[in-house]
Amino acid sequence: MSDAHFRIGIDVGGTNTDVVLMDGRTVLGSAKHFTTPDVKSGVVNAVRTVLDTTGIPIGSVRAVMIGTTQFVNAFIERRGLEPVAAIRIALPKGDGVPPFSGWPADAIEAVRGEIYMVGGGLLYTGQEYAPLDVDAIRAAARDARAKNIRSFAISGGFSPLCPQIEERARAIVRDHVPDAFVTLSTELGGLGLLDRENAAIINASLAALASRIVPALDRAIGELGIKAPMYLSQNDGTLITADRAMALPILTCAAGPTNSIRGAAFLTGLTEAIVADIGGTTTDIGFLARGFPRETATANHIGGVRTNFRMPDLLSIGIGGGSIISEEGGGTVVGPTSVGHRLPAEGLVFGGATLTATDIAVRAGHAEIGDPGLVAHLPPSLVDAAVETIHLRIEEAIDQIKTNAAPMPLVLVGGGHILVNRPLNGVSKVVRPDHAAVANAVGAAIALASGRIDKMYDVKTLGRDAVIKLATGEAIAAAVEAGAQADAVDVIELVELPMTHMQDGAVQVKVRAVGPIAAFA
């Protein structure tokens, strides 16, 4: 057992906390518990259940990987957010579209603290067109402190080419507000100012929540007596350290569905497939390409705010195990309203009074949950209509996510996979892997560490070979910093985009590198 690579994968969702214990490619045990308000208790209970049932010594656990939707849910629901002072280094240019432009009204109300436009800025070559206005930064910091604002987002045009300009501003802010939480847009990558700035503001608004959630997860692991390092899943299905997740919680916003898709790939061995993660409230449908979630090619929105992040290409529909069934206008309606985590109390098969999709599945004979006698009175016409609606909605979503008409395998994961019981149009076969209900936790457990860069380079001056070497070196270094084994990092993505509308041979280079975590070296 000394050579075993035991690791724990955890997914902390809004309703359930799922846990798996793995050794290499083998799932040894799993558990599903309700997520608790303090997060920690739910994690402790679920992990303890798995350790007790498998009998694996706590000291044998080499790493803990956690995926969570807590941060994205908080921003979407506008709860627990901090007011943010947005400092843009741009004057005398770059003030035509101010920070928070295009944001939903409720997001502005929850997050906007103050806006400070200050002098300074860079050209696309990284050269300054105006020096940083140090006095303006000082004044902004003092004003924000007087207004009890402690979260700052600092951005500037083309600042990823010369991060020092934002770093200087951060140092000045912290001189005047020692307890400030400062997000630099350069830490989040991407060249587009507005999207990068939006991401920095969202991240800064999550500062207080991250300072509670990440330490709570760490305390949960410590309370269990586990001494292994803890990592968190990020949007692309790879891992970052707990410290980085606490500093940049926005990096974890799409971890839930990404882990589900990666877990589905691992559990089935498929590299090309449609994946449907059916939960209690929604069905998230994604596309598995070369073993990784297909990413969107366009800008993504988090809680209605456009950002520069590459997110999984997902389509969500309001159908899940807790979806409420109703009859309106002579037809049968499924969702989007759901009883969610209240299903064990409100579903008919559990003695409740609300008709849900789970009740329909039990009455139709597709699942053995609760007491079937409590739904025996449901008329076959209602059951058939609800089953038909569920399948049609899922078929429509699958058709939208596909890139061509050729049938593809469909992998069903999540606790609500019982809702699908027949062949679907556009699907070559339906696959229900073992441990499908905890595929998200499996996805977290198998994740690799990664590093990504997205920068502009002067190819005319440096030469293409030197640029590629420099960019890949930075991505590999970022992966090692994230916890990857230094001698086992591979570059899996390299994109060169010539900036033909600019002069002097400017090229945007994007590189992603991944590797196994050093804990298993």
Legacy VTK file of the C-alpha trace (Angstrom):
# vtk DataFile Version 3.0
C-alpha trace
ASCII
DATASET POLYDATA
POINTS 521 float
0.000 0.000 0.000
3.031 2.262 0.337
3.098 2.721 -3.442
-0.599 3.588 -3.628
-1.558 7.003 -4.928
-4.709 7.556 -2.898
-6.403 10.851 -3.632
-9.724 12.374 -2.738
-11.900 14.254 -5.211
-14.596 16.553 -3.841
-17.293 18.569 -5.581
-19.030 21.153 -3.394
-22.240 22.122 -5.159
-25.148 24.275 -4.137
-27.209 21.197 -3.190
-24.856 18.248 -2.731
-21.262 17.603 -1.745
-19.879 14.596 -3.629
-16.704 12.734 -2.662
-14.694 9.942 -4.281
-11.576 8.122 -3.117
-9.316 6.926 -5.936
-6.145 4.891 -6.301
-4.652 5.482 -9.722
-7.511 4.926 -12.180
-9.690 3.001 -9.732
-12.621 4.485 -7.804
-12.492 2.809 -4.391
-15.523 4.499 -2.839
-17.901 7.440 -3.072
-20.428 9.384 -1.015
-23.032 12.094 -1.534
-24.140 14.415 1.289
-26.120 17.646 1.361
-23.992 20.791 1.237
-24.118 22.613 4.570
-24.251 26.407 5.049
-20.763 26.421 6.573
-19.440 24.174 3.747
-16.984 22.530 6.155
-19.468 20.211 7.881
-20.778 18.788 4.619
-17.248 18.101 3.384
-16.196 16.476 6.664
-19.264 14.223 6.747
-18.890 13.088 3.135
-15.134 12.450 3.324
-15.471 10.620 6.630
-18.135 8.365 5.108
-15.826 7.398 2.247
-12.818 6.787 4.489
-14.879 4.702 6.915
-16.440 2.533 4.203
-13.162 1.894 2.358
-10.956 1.475 5.416
-8.132 3.461 3.830
-5.815 5.013 6.471
-5.964 8.796 6.516
-2.189 8.992 6.333
-2.242 7.227 2.960
-4.061 10.091 1.205
-1.564 11.918 -1.005
-3.695 14.806 -2.320
-7.154 16.360 -2.080
-8.728 17.986 -5.142
-11.830 20.139 -4.747
-14.227 21.644 -7.261
-16.857 24.115 -6.135
-19.614 26.274 -7.589
-19.845 28.407 -4.451
-18.209 31.456 -6.038
-20.085 31.530 -9.324
-23.368 30.893 -7.497
-22.655 33.803 -5.162
-22.041 36.205 -8.040
-25.056 35.021 -10.016
-27.274 35.359 -6.935
-25.609 38.685 -5.917
-25.000 37.505 -2.350
-21.985 38.001 -0.120
-20.288 40.340 -2.595
-17.927 43.168 -1.683
-18.135 46.705 -3.126
-15.184 47.255 -5.440
-13.067 50.294 -6.226
-12.200 50.038 -9.924
-8.942 51.795 -10.808
-8.230 52.102 -14.525
-4.776 53.274 -15.597
-5.507 54.863 -18.956
-5.605 58.671 -19.090
-5.358 60.672 -21.253
-6.757 57.828 -23.379
-9.012 54.856 -22.664
-11.833 56.594 -20.804
-14.546 56.402 -23.478
-16.190 53.297 -21.999
-15.881 53.421 -18.199
-15.737 50.433 -15.827
-19.052 48.620 -15.146
-20.355 49.504 -18.618
-22.897 46.969 -19.829
-23.345 45.363 -16.416
-26.841 44.319 -15.253
-28.377 46.842 -12.865
-28.508 44.419 -9.936
-24.829 43.523 -10.398
-23.868 47.206 -10.380
-25.888 47.745 -7.221
-24.182 44.815 -5.498
-20.589 45.445 -6.614
-19.917 49.016 -7.708
-18.021 50.983 -5.116
-16.140 53.770 -6.880
-14.473 54.363 -10.253
-11.065 56.025 -10.456
-9.604 56.920 -13.855
-5.912 57.740 -13.479
-3.080 58.742 -15.758
-0.738 56.226 -17.346
-0.911 53.580 -20.022
0.801 51.357 -22.527
0.895 50.930 -26.270
0.527 47.467 -27.791
4.328 47.233 -27.837
4.440 47.570 -24.056
5.891 51.083 -24.215
4.393 53.802 -22.031
2.411 56.571 -23.687
1.983 58.271 -20.304
3.665 57.719 -16.922
1.710 56.301 -13.996
0.042 59.100 -12.022
1.235 58.102 -8.565
-0.563 60.978 -6.837
-3.884 59.962 -8.405
-3.437 56.371 -7.178
-2.732 57.645 -3.667
-5.805 59.862 -3.749
-7.965 56.972 -4.975
-6.722 54.695 -2.195
-7.374 57.314 0.481
-10.844 58.048 -0.866
-11.782 54.355 -1.018
-10.501 53.811 2.512
-12.606 56.716 3.766
-15.647 55.076 2.161
-14.806 51.728 3.809
-14.024 50.016 0.499
-11.401 47.304 0.896
-11.587 45.495 -2.454
-9.770 46.969 -5.458
-9.577 45.988 -9.130
-6.693 47.563 -11.058
-6.576 47.476 -14.852
-4.878 49.189 -17.752
-4.734 49.036 -21.529
-2.242 46.384 -22.740
-0.993 45.999 -19.160
-0.344 42.221 -19.602
2.603 43.278 -21.773
4.135 45.130 -18.837
2.527 43.966 -15.560
4.794 46.236 -13.536
2.494 49.222 -14.091
-0.392 47.495 -12.265
1.981 46.068 -9.656
3.241 49.577 -8.835
-0.339 50.751 -8.413
-1.085 47.818 -6.088
1.897 48.654 -3.901
0.669 52.237 -3.551
-2.853 51.102 -2.662
-1.539 48.758 0.028
0.603 51.530 1.492
-2.606 53.430 2.227
-4.988 50.477 2.761
-2.887 47.717 4.368
-5.794 45.261 4.588
-6.869 45.808 0.982
-7.726 42.887 -1.290
-6.311 43.864 -4.677
-6.940 42.079 -7.968
-4.714 42.927 -10.919
-6.227 42.393 -14.336
-2.843 41.102 -15.533
-3.268 38.105 -13.220
-6.279 37.044 -15.270
-4.700 37.271 -18.727
-6.134 38.393 -22.035
-5.460 41.626 -23.881
-8.950 43.110 -24.236
-9.264 45.817 -21.600
-13.005 45.769 -20.889
-13.404 41.994 -20.543
-10.198 41.712 -18.506
-11.285 44.580 -16.286
-14.704 43.003 -15.760
-13.058 39.759 -14.662
-10.856 41.645 -12.202
-13.859 43.444 -10.713
-15.833 40.203 -10.334
-12.840 38.583 -8.679
-12.396 41.484 -6.266
-16.078 41.310 -5.324
-15.589 37.678 -4.267
-12.659 38.476 -1.961
-14.492 38.173 1.348
-16.295 34.994 0.316
-13.056 33.379 -0.852
-11.400 34.264 2.440
-14.126 32.218 4.170
-14.715 29.325 1.775
-11.132 28.286 0.984
-9.970 28.302 4.642
-13.174 26.410 5.552
-12.237 23.713 3.057
-8.712 23.648 4.447
-10.056 23.340 8.004
-12.303 20.486 6.917
-9.314 18.587 5.559
-7.324 19.372 8.703
-10.171 18.298 10.986
-10.144 14.915 9.270
-6.441 14.568 10.025
-5.412 14.630 6.365
-1.939 16.127 5.904
-1.920 16.006 2.103
-1.858 19.173 -0.047
-5.184 20.608 -1.196
-5.862 21.843 -4.727
-8.902 23.437 -6.329
-10.276 22.815 -9.805
-10.337 25.698 -12.241
-12.371 26.490 -15.326
-10.351 24.433 -17.812
-10.476 21.234 -15.742
-6.992 21.565 -14.270
-5.797 22.391 -10.756
-4.504 25.406 -8.869
-3.194 25.719 -5.330
-5.463 26.769 -2.478
-3.563 30.052 -2.096
-4.076 30.911 -5.758
-7.763 29.988 -5.554
-8.208 32.286 -2.569
-6.505 35.131 -4.456
-8.292 34.426 -7.758
-11.605 32.700 -6.966
-12.992 33.616 -10.389
-10.718 30.941 -11.871
-12.979 28.293 -10.309
-16.310 29.558 -11.653
-16.840 26.839 -14.283
-15.183 24.012 -12.348
-18.425 22.119 -11.678
-19.544 21.341 -15.238
-15.947 21.008 -16.416
-15.287 18.325 -13.812
-18.456 16.499 -14.834
-17.333 16.352 -18.467
-13.795 15.287 -17.545
-15.192 12.692 -15.145
-17.470 11.354 -17.876
-14.486 10.979 -20.208
-12.501 9.128 -17.562
-15.323 6.789 -16.536
-16.191 5.822 -20.118
-12.851 6.023 -21.909
-14.478 8.144 -24.612
-12.660 11.133 -26.084
-15.430 12.411 -28.378
-18.982 12.511 -27.014
-21.885 14.597 -25.795
-22.118 14.745 -21.995
-25.345 15.497 -20.134
-24.976 16.239 -16.426
-28.503 15.981 -15.008
-28.753 17.435 -11.530
-31.597 18.440 -9.282
-32.501 21.654 -11.097
-30.782 21.765 -14.491
-29.294 19.604 -17.200
-25.905 20.883 -18.376
-24.946 19.577 -21.801
-21.383 19.845 -23.041
-19.141 18.524 -25.786
-16.175 16.270 -25.094
-13.383 16.841 -27.635
-10.052 14.996 -27.405
-10.809 14.123 -23.803
-11.343 17.739 -22.665
-14.440 19.962 -22.579
-14.824 21.964 -25.773
-14.298 25.637 -24.981
-16.363 28.462 -26.370
-14.801 30.536 -29.113
-16.584 33.709 -28.027
-16.561 35.856 -24.909
-18.331 34.382 -21.907
-20.694 35.940 -19.430
-20.671 35.325 -15.688
-23.856 36.469 -14.039
-24.638 38.676 -17.035
-21.174 40.279 -17.128
-18.923 39.731 -20.137
-15.444 38.421 -19.308
-12.315 37.281 -21.123
-12.420 33.703 -19.847
-12.484 30.629 -22.014
-15.287 28.551 -20.515
-16.670 25.128 -21.429
-19.187 25.295 -24.254
-22.304 24.414 -22.289
-26.035 24.573 -22.784
-28.185 24.459 -19.658
-31.895 23.666 -19.621
-34.265 23.758 -16.669
-34.808 20.029 -16.301
-33.583 18.012 -13.324
-34.645 15.420 -10.817
-36.389 18.050 -8.721
-38.172 19.809 -11.614
-41.801 20.507 -10.773
-44.411 18.987 -13.106
-47.538 21.011 -13.830
-50.367 21.103 -16.339
-50.947 24.423 -18.050
-53.115 25.283 -21.035
-53.903 21.660 -21.709
-50.230 20.657 -21.829
-47.683 19.190 -19.437
-44.885 21.497 -18.272
-41.596 20.246 -16.794
-39.583 22.853 -14.863
-37.801 25.187 -14.872
-38.909 25.587 -11.241
-37.381 22.899 -9.033
-37.603 21.785 -5.425
-33.802 21.336 -5.567
-32.300 20.039 -2.328
-35.798 19.819 -0.822
-36.635 16.802 -3.006
-36.401 14.284 -0.108
-38.983 16.340 1.783
-41.287 17.522 -1.011
-41.249 14.781 -3.682
-44.317 12.530 -3.756
-42.311 9.299 -3.497
-40.826 10.583 -0.255
-44.178 11.504 1.267
-44.254 15.123 0.121
-46.908 17.000 -1.807
-45.077 18.217 -4.941
-45.068 16.309 -8.236
-41.510 16.198 -9.582
-39.616 14.635 -12.474
-38.280 11.995 -10.079
-41.852 10.971 -9.241
-42.549 10.596 -12.959
-39.460 8.394 -13.406
-40.555 6.152 -10.530
-44.163 5.903 -11.753
-42.925 5.059 -15.268
-40.811 2.255 -13.861
-37.503 3.860 -14.789
-36.196 4.172 -11.224
-36.550 2.571 -7.803
-36.524 5.463 -5.362
-38.734 6.127 -2.355
-42.159 4.480 -2.144
-43.645 3.675 -5.588
-47.052 3.252 -3.972
-47.229 6.987 -3.316
-47.300 7.725 -7.070
-49.459 4.801 -8.193
-52.426 7.158 -8.580
-50.760 9.243 -11.312
-52.639 8.757 -14.614
-50.614 7.119 -17.427
-51.478 10.001 -19.758
-49.770 12.503 -17.445
-46.746 10.256 -16.965
-46.345 9.637 -20.705
-46.677 13.338 -21.506
-44.057 14.301 -18.908
-41.636 11.600 -20.087
-42.084 12.758 -23.679
-41.471 16.404 -22.733
-38.288 15.549 -20.836
-36.831 13.575 -23.725
-37.799 16.156 -26.356
-36.192 18.990 -24.395
-32.963 17.034 -23.977
-32.952 16.070 -27.669
-33.342 19.717 -28.672
-30.442 20.740 -26.429
-28.219 17.989 -27.824
-28.997 19.142 -31.355
-27.965 22.692 -30.455
-24.632 21.690 -28.901
-23.559 19.465 -31.815
-21.546 20.817 -34.730
-22.977 18.429 -37.336
-25.882 16.036 -37.793
-23.876 12.819 -37.352
-25.044 10.760 -34.341
-22.668 10.800 -31.358
-22.427 8.882 -28.080
-24.223 10.476 -25.125
-22.786 10.039 -21.641
-25.294 10.525 -18.830
-23.934 11.606 -15.452
-25.364 13.253 -12.359
-28.003 11.996 -9.978
-30.808 12.834 -12.409
-29.651 10.488 -15.176
-32.647 8.257 -14.310
-34.858 10.691 -16.242
-33.597 9.345 -19.583
-34.742 5.808 -20.385
-34.937 5.502 -24.157
-32.880 6.158 -27.309
-32.583 9.804 -28.303
-32.516 11.366 -31.758
-29.009 12.377 -32.813
-27.444 9.939 -30.331
-25.619 6.791 -31.472
-25.688 5.207 -28.016
-26.437 6.179 -24.420
-23.684 5.403 -21.913
-24.293 5.294 -18.143
-20.923 4.675 -16.506
-20.377 3.314 -13.030
-20.179 6.154 -10.493
-22.137 8.402 -12.871
-23.807 10.201 -9.947
-20.414 11.461 -8.688
-18.688 12.060 -12.036
-17.971 15.655 -10.994
-15.918 14.487 -7.998
-14.110 11.977 -10.236
-13.272 14.821 -12.613
-11.748 16.770 -9.738
-9.710 13.768 -8.570
-8.106 13.102 -11.963
-7.268 16.720 -12.789
-3.791 17.895 -13.739
-2.013 21.124 -12.820
-1.745 23.698 -15.584
-0.319 27.009 -16.664
-1.648 29.347 -19.348
-0.344 32.541 -20.936
-1.960 34.923 -23.416
0.386 37.724 -24.461
1.470 39.914 -27.357
5.028 39.583 -28.685
7.136 41.532 -31.186
8.128 38.770 -33.603
9.995 41.176 -35.886
12.429 42.058 -33.114
12.671 38.740 -31.254
12.133 36.227 -34.043
9.442 33.552 -34.128
11.527 30.773 -32.570
12.515 32.972 -29.641
8.901 34.060 -29.105
7.629 30.467 -29.058
10.395 29.425 -26.668
9.667 32.371 -24.381
5.887 31.819 -24.385
6.061 28.063 -23.795
8.624 28.586 -21.044
6.298 30.992 -19.252
3.356 28.575 -19.529
5.442 25.667 -18.216
6.694 27.798 -15.323
3.103 28.736 -14.495
2.130 25.043 -14.455
4.972 24.214 -12.068
3.935 27.107 -9.830
0.408 25.654 -9.826
1.757 22.366 -8.468
2.817 20.378 -11.544
5.789 18.022 -11.563
8.536 20.083 -13.230
9.919 17.310 -15.461
6.521 16.048 -16.635
4.831 19.164 -18.043
3.585 19.054 -21.633
2.398 21.878 -23.874
-1.066 20.898 -25.121
-2.130 24.136 -26.805
-0.193 26.699 -28.843
-2.002 29.383 -30.821
-0.395 32.217 -32.815
-2.590 35.101 -33.956
-0.807 37.695 -36.152
-2.103 41.185 -35.419
-2.357 42.220 -39.082
-4.043 45.514 -38.202
-0.943 46.543 -36.261
2.577 47.371 -37.379
5.972 45.957 -36.437
5.078 42.232 -36.518
2.975 41.988 -33.372
1.644 38.470 -32.686
-0.692 37.309 -29.938
0.450 33.951 -28.538
-1.654 31.658 -26.342
-0.048 28.639 -24.676
-1.428 26.058 -22.245
0.778 23.520 -20.450
-0.338 20.684 -18.139
1.317 18.083 -15.951
0.643 15.663 -13.075
0.784 17.186 -9.625
4.108 16.929 -7.820
2.494 15.143 -4.857
2.566 11.956 -6.947
6.145 12.348 -8.169
LINES 1 522
521 0 1 2 3 4 5 6 7 8 9 10 11 12 13 14 15 16 17 18 19 20 21 22 23 24 25 26 27 28 29 30 31 32 33 34 35 36 37 38 39 40 41 42 43 44 45 46 47 48 49 50 51 52 53 54 55 56 57 58 59 60 61 62 63 64 65 66 67 68 69 70 71 72 73 74 75 76 77 78 79 80 81 82 83 84 85 86 87 88 89 90 91 92 93 94 95 96 97 98 99 100 101 102 103 104 105 106 107 108 109 110 111 112 113 114 115 116 117 118 119 120 121 122 123 124 125 126 127 128 129 130 131 132 133 134 135 136 137 138 139 140 141 142 143 144 145 146 147 148 149 150 151 152 153 154 155 156 157 158 159 160 161 162 163 164 165 166 167 168 169 170 171 172 173 174 175 176 177 178 179 180 181 182 183 184 185 186 187 188 189 190 191 192 193 194 195 196 197 198 199 200 201 202 203 204 205 206 207 208 209 210 211 212 213 214 215 216 217 218 219 220 221 222 223 224 225 226 227 228 229 230 231 232 233 234 235 236 237 238 239 240 241 242 243 244 245 246 247 248 249 250 251 252 253 254 255 256 257 258 259 260 261 262 263 264 265 266 267 268 269 270 271 272 273 274 275 276 277 278 279 280 281 282 283 284 285 286 287 288 289 290 291 292 293 294 295 296 297 298 299 300 301 302 303 304 305 306 307 308 309 310 311 312 313 314 315 316 317 318 319 320 321 322 323 324 325 326 327 328 329 330 331 332 333 334 335 336 337 338 339 340 341 342 343 344 345 346 347 348 349 350 351 352 353 354 355 356 357 358 359 360 361 362 363 364 365 366 367 368 369 370 371 372 373 374 375 376 377 378 379 380 381 382 383 384 385 386 387 388 389 390 391 392 393 394 395 396 397 398 399 400 401 402 403 404 405 406 407 408 409 410 411 412 413 414 415 416 417 418 419 420 421 422 423 424 425 426 427 428 429 430 431 432 433 434 435 436 437 438 439 440 441 442 443 444 445 446 447 448 449 450 451 452 453 454 455 456 457 458 459 460 461 462 463 464 465 466 467 468 469 470 471 472 473 474 475 476 477 478 479 480 481 482 483 484 485 486 487 488 489 490 491 492 493 494 495 496 497 498 499 500 501 502 503 504 505 506 507 508 509 510 511 512 513 514 515 516 517 518 519 520
